[in-house]
């Protein structure tokens, strides 16, 4: 078997609108609008620069089933660039772009194989005129693909390097839709050499014998997808030994930052710390623009200033101006203030007055985890009985109730404890 190399990418999400972040952050709108396309173009550039034998794309090429024209054209053009260099491409579709919703009205070069949704197909790939790899794959038929697709794959070419291309939830990843479910064990016993998976947006290597790999999305799509995103370049030697290297492709990087106000005495102190945090984010982003979510937390003397109704908006405005002047820029998507007053509330709760009693009640309720809905129900029964409001109250998750209780406690504190 001749040695060869390929690039494994997944979850391109071409045309993702980034959940409307651009409309809240106009200065970043242009970069966001083109981010998934730029990352894809870097993917094609990488295939060309590294002269790999083929490209694998494991589903969610398009962000939505309606596939914008720009997304279709840019995907086709990228694959045409590869075709001109003699690089083949193998593509399976996933839950964001199932085949049922798409009749192909754009033609792809002959070097591109789009896997159908009907059955697992296997394509042999020759390197220097000799068969080297067998690439098998199947696409999602519809968005919520219930078929355990991994079970349909057959390792029928043991003399070749066998690759299974699949969009699926492997190992019950709880933060992703349970589509095309399979276990790591299923894939280990399949007889394949490399499972090229897609669906999970953070890169993960679930096994190395055989290789079971999620390369992650090529561009983080939200603050939940912080850090570097890209693809794996995979080199296979004559003896089938397999070496992976990760290449970042993202156009911009998501990062969240927690800033503690503890020990900060003045607004100047806070300004200095915030500026330092932005600098650090920029320095660790490999020269890319950053989209950031900042949270101010902790207990300190600035509490009085930060609890002012317009504080978050004023600070956000200030921080945005500063971040946008950086090169590359740091765009602040959101700034949240969750600070506490500069007092020990449990000690304050020992005092024999109304605020003391209230703080004791709160700590008693919080001490029994999960009891909050039950304790609140009798007090709030009229609200819950309200035909419209009651329904939405029932959907508040317990963690949010804890936060609401904390917010309510601070409001009571502010009202009952005059500033010194
Ligand atoms: Mn996806």
Boltz pocket constraint, residues with backbone or C-beta under 6 A from the ligand:
constraints:
  - pocket:
      binder: B
      contacts: [[A, 11], [A, 59], [A, 60], [A, 96], [A, 199], [A, 200], [A, 201]]
      max_distance: 6.0
